[in-house]
Structures are given as C-alpha cells and as structure tokens.
Amino acid sequence: MAASARSRPVLWQLRISHYNEKVRWALDYKRIPHLRRSLLPGLHSAKAKALTGDCATTPVLTLDGRSIGDSTRIIAAIEDRWPEPRLYPEDEAELRRALELEEFFDEELGPHVRRAAYQQLIDHPDKLVPLMADGQPWWTRMLVRCTFPVLRAGMRRALEITPEAAEASREKTVAAIERLEDEIGPSGYLVGDSFTVADLTAAALLYPVAQPPEFPYPLVADPPASAIEYLAPLAQRPGGQWAAEMYRRHRQISPEPATAPALVGR
C-alpha cells in the first residue's frame, strides 16, 4: 500500500459535496493513501473538464496518469485496483443488486437532497460560505465571500434551485428514503450480510440529513430554522438513523488523507 506522493491517487474534490464524500469514503474505507485537492465551487467545473475531457463536475480521481470523472466510475476503478476490503459483493446476483441500488440512490436521492438542502441555505451566506471555502487560504475565502452573489446565481441556475423544484425534491427525497428503509435487510445492510457500495452510496448521499460526527469536514454551524425544520424529521426516520449508523460502523479516516487547496490552473 505504500506509495510515494508522486504516485498516489489524487482526488479533486468539493469538500461540501455528498458525491465527493462517496468517493472519499471509498478511498478511506480501503485505507488507500491519496492526495486531496480542494477546488472552489464555481471554478471546479473548468478544472474537472480540463482533467477528464468529458466531465464538468467533481469528484475526479487521477489514477496512474488517467483522470476519471463520475463517482460510480471512480469507485469501479478503485475496486478493480484495490479489491480488498470489498465494496462489490462476490455473488453475481448480489453484485447486480448492489449496483442497481447504487444507481437508484445516485439518481433518485443525490440530486434531490442536494437541491432541497441548498434551498434552505442559499440565502444564508454566513452559513454556506464557510463550508464552500473550508481549507482554502484566507484570500480565497474572502474571494468567495465577495463573489457569493454571482456564485449563488450560478448555483440556482446549474442546480435548478427554485422553491417549486425544491419542494418537488423534498418529496423525491422522502420517497428515496422510504425505498431505503424497505431495502434494509435483517443484517442491517442493503445487500447480503456486509457493507457494500449500496450502503456506502446511500449513507454518503444522506450525510446532509444524518450530520454524522464522522464526516471529515465541518458541518453547518447553527443551521437556520428552515433547514432544521426540513432535515430534523428526516434524520429521525429509520433511514436517517441507519445512515448515521453506517457512518459509526464504517467511516474510517485513511492514515494519510493528505490535503491541499487547489485553484483552477494550479
């Protein structure tokens, strides 16, 4: 497992993103030494596209000189290179089931919990800016704060953050959590008797709901009342409690999670 800094995988990330957390968790679960380059929201798209050529969002993993976009493709590459401990079940039927659930939560939970949560935070730059600029130099944090109105407009457009869309996403989030609750087996896991990519995906995408202390970066400090009103009932559901339990059981931090800020062009 030992590797020089030059040969380690590099994760290009947004710290706040739950899809990025999905990949961080996979790397940490397998205890893979890696480097993290934290990008700025708004500038991350250009860097991701420059790295991959076909993906304009993070996470991006640079592995053996090749940059891979999309969390599902990244985890597949990680599993191929570092198969133990397994995230893909050995049984073919269980593997199909785990990948099916990964796809479901990626498409039916991830975008919707994100949109609904941002709707509660986007008009509170005092809460959101510190998360977006976490780990960056002071002057970069100042830049994010000063340009936040422009960034906010871009986020509203890119993520379709409107009151109407957010309300629909709240309903979709509840439906996805209900599906999650139906899928939890007697073992406490979604597929078979052990932790798989299905569990990791659902739990990582629900971190804004579960607010687990094991999350590796700061969470929202003193969230606004509207955010609490939205998130607290979800956290109290069996699905929200299950996500917190998955974090308690399985969210190890890698021994060398080296980090560094990285702006576009660096």
N, C-alpha and C positions, 0 to 999 in steps of 0.2 A: 504494500500500500504506500510505502514511502515514495515520495516524488519530489523532484526539485520544483521551486516556484515556477520556473520556466515551463515545465511540462504539466503542471496541474491544470485541471479544467478551470475555465473562467466563466462564472455566472454573471451575466449582465442583467441587472435587476432594477425594479422599483420596490423599495422596502415595503411600501404600504399595500402592494398588490397581492391579492389572495392566489392568483395563478402563479405568481413568483414564489409565494410561500409553498405551493405544491411541489415545486422543483427543489427549493431549499430543503424541504423536509425529506425528499427522496435522497438527496446528497448526504444529509446528516444521518438519516436512518442507516445508510450503508457506511457511514463514517469515512466518506471519501474526502481527503484533503483537497481544498479548492480555493480559488480566489473569488471574491465578490467585488464587482464594480457597480456602485450605486449611481444610477442615472437620474437626471432631473425630469419630472413629469413635463411633458410638452416638448422636450428635446430628445426624449428616449426613442421616438419613432424613427427619426433620421438615423440614429446610431444602429438601431435594430435592422433597418433596411440596408444600411451600408455593410453590416456584418453578414447578413443572410442572403441578401438579394431578393428575397421573396416574402419577408415577414416584417411588418411595420410596427410590431409591438414586442414587449418583453413578456416572459423571460426568453433570453438567448443563452445557450451554452456553447462555448468554444471548446471543442474537444479534439485533440490531435490535429489541430490546424483547421478544423471544419466547424463552422458556426451553425447551430441548429436552432430554429425557432419552433414555437408551439410546445406547450407543456407536455402534451401526450407523446409527441415525437421525441422530446428530450428524455422523458422517463424510459421510453423504449430503448433509446441508445444507452442510457445508464444501466438498465437491466441487462442489456447484451454484454456490456463491458465489465460490469461488476454484478454478477448474478446473485451473490450472497450478501446479506440475508435477502431472501426472495421477496419481491413485491408481486410477481406474476406466479399464480398457482401452477404446480406441475401438472395437475389433472387438466386435460384439454377442455372438458365441459366447464370446469370452474374458471379456467382462464378466459373462455369466451364470456362467461357471466361477469367476471371482474372487469373486462374491457368494455362490455356493454354498459355497466354501471358507471365506469369512469366517463364514458361518452355522455351518458344521460346527465350526470351532475355537471360536467363541463358546459353543456348546452342549456340545461333547464334550471340550473341553480346559480352557477357562477355569474352570468351577466345580470341576473335579476337581483340577487342580494347586493351586488355592487351598485347597481343603479338606485335601488331603494335606500341604501345606506348613504350614498353620496347626496341624495336629495335632502337628507336631514342635516348634512354637514356643509354643503357647498356654500351656504350663506353665512358660515361661521369661520372666516379665515383664521381667527385666533386659535381654533381647534385643528383646522386642517393643514395649514401651512407648516407647523412644526413637524407633522408626520411626513409631509412631502419632502421637506428639506433635511430630514434627520440624517446625520452623519456627514453633511456637506460643510465646507468651510463657511466662516461667518459671512463673507461677502456674497456667497452663493445663496445663503439663507435670506439675506437682505434682498437679493435679486428676485427670489421667488415671492417674497412679501410685496415688493413694489410692483411686480408684474402680475400679481394674482388676478386682478380683474380680467386681464386678457386670457390668462390661463383658465379661469373659470368659464369664460365664454367658449373657449375651445373644448373644454370638458363637456359642457352642456351639449355642444354640437356632436362631438365624437361619440359620446355615450348615451345620447338621446335622453338627457336628464330633464324631464318636464314633470309637473305634478301629475299629469294624466298617465304618462308612461311609468312613473314611479309607482303609482297606485296599482297599475296592472302587474308590475314586477313584484309588488308585495304579495299579490295573490299567487303569482307563479312560485315565489319563494316558499310560501306555505304549502303549496301543492308538492313541491320537491321534497320538503321536509317530511311531509306525510308519506311520500314514497319511501324515503329513507327509513322512517320508523317501521314501515311494513316489511322492509328488506332485512332488518336486523335479525340475525338468527339466534338460536339458543346459546351459541358460543359467545354472543356479544359482537360478532363480526358479520360483515355483509355477505361474504363468500367463504364457505367452509369454516374451519376452526382456527384460522390465523389471520393476522393483519395482512391486507393486500392493497394493491393500488386503488381498489374501490374505496376502502376505508380511508386511505390517505387523501384521496381526492375530495370526498365528501367533507371530511373534517377540516382540511385546509381551506376549502371554499367557505366554510362556515365560521372561520375564525372571527370575522366581524361580529357574529352573533355570540359565540362562546366566550370571546375575550379571554383566552387562556393565559395564565401567567407564563406558560412555556413558550409563548410566541417570542421570537428572538429580538424584536424591536419594540419601541414604545407604542402603546395603545393610546386611544383618545383619552386625554385627561379631562375630567369633569365634562362629559358629553352634554350637549343641550337637551332640554327636556323632551323635545320631539324625537330625538334619537333614542333616548331611554324608553319612551313610550312605544317605539317600534321594535327595538331589539330585545328588551327585557322579557316580553311574553314568549318570544322565540327561544331565548336562552333557557327558559323554564320548561319548555316542551321536552319530551323524551329525546327527540332528535338533537336539540341543543345540548342537553346534558350528555348524550352519547359522544358528541364532538369533543366536549371538554374532557371526557374520559379517555378518548383516543389520544389527545394531547398528553394527558398524565401518563399513560402507559408507554407511548411510543415516540414522543417528540424529543429525542436526544439531540444535543448540540455536538457537532463534529469537533474533534480535538484541535483542529486548526482552521476555523472558519475565517480566514484572513479577509479583511475588508479594506476597501479604499474608495473614496469618491472618484467619479469619472465623468467629466463633461464630454459632450459631443466634440469629436476632433482630437481627443487625447488618446 
